[in-house]
Amino acid sequence: MSIYDFQVTSINEKPVELSAYRGKVLLIVNTASRCSYSRQFAGLQKLYESHNEQGFEILGFPCNQFNEKEPGNNSEVREYCESNFGVTFPLFEKIEVRAQSAHPLFQFLTKQAPFQGFDTQTTNGEWMQNFLQEKYPDIYAGDGIKWNFTKFLIDRNGQVHSRYETTTEPLEIESVIESLLESVLTIASMQTPKDARAFKTLNEEWIARIFTIEEADRVILDNPVENIVNKGGDVLIARDGDTIVGCVALVPTGAGVFELSKMSVTPELRGRGYGRKIIHAAISRARELGATSLFLGSSTRLPNAVHLYESVGFKHVPVEQIGPMPYVRADVFMELEL
């Protein structure tokens, strides 16, 4: 799942599919024009003007949940933001962003990027933490939005890259935005023999390094078109620019059931979040293929991979629940209901 699965409403009360922003780097912010932190509109506007032509957008969502600092209706909010702060980036209708009434988009954002605390090494961070703990302990608790001007940075694949709390000034994250704009990771279905060779090479590297390549591996890697694609599955290839950097396979095994298999990232690029993006893309593609569940077999010798699968929602299950696995190395079995 990605932010492209959500629909929102513009401040002019027109429906907007967030898939319209596919391929762009986004900063999603809950705003409040009468809040003392509204001074951040200046920094947001500067970021927008500096990087919009490179594929950067800011999406502002006015909210009145924090000390009632956005009291006006949609037209009043738009006029005030434009006339007082010179805002030209897109604004959307007033919504709620926390608790039971939170808009589904913000429920998704806070689940993907939980609260990590304020930076108490700064004066503003320490003050905000003390303020919320003393005055609004219910708001401070949990992973929900803490205050106005919480920021979520979204990469070009619609995945949450990072979360920044109220006390982080917009210009403090400019270098991170620039790095996402420079790195264009695209994930698409395998198209060419070159893609198929990369799929094989990437997987042979990690399997042979840690385990032994098995006959079941050979069947899939030697002919992914016949044994995956032609049977209703897919192989996704990840590219950073023109360079292939990762892959994953969706292998159909039954009605609506697919095995998530053969995921790999170029060794020197591991640790950059590519694996998470590839998995999210695979989950979205599986839904498009009509999948109702995904399963996988991993290994206790791959703790980082197991943790990554857990973090995107896979649950540990007994092997009997998913059926026999063709790999001797598999001793961790997981499933994700879609």
Buried (B, 14 or more C-beta within 10 A) or exposed (E): BBBBBBEBBBBEEEEBEBEEBEEBBBBBBBBBBBBEBBEBBBBBBEBBEBBBEEBBBBBBBBBBBBBEBBEBEBEBBBEBBEEEBEBEBBBBBBBBBBEEEBBEBBBBBBEBBEBEEBBBEEEBBBEBBEBBEEEBEEBBEEBBBBBBBBBBBBBBBBBBBBBBBBBBBBBEBBEBBBEBBEBBBBBEEBEEEEBBEBBBBBBBEBBEEEBEEBEBBEBBBEBBEEBBBEEEBBBBBBBBEEEBBBBBBBBBBEEEBBBBBBBBBBEEBBEBBBBBBBBBBBBBBBBEEEBEBBBBBBBEEBEEBBEBBEEBBBEEEEBEEBEEBBBEBBEBBBBBEB
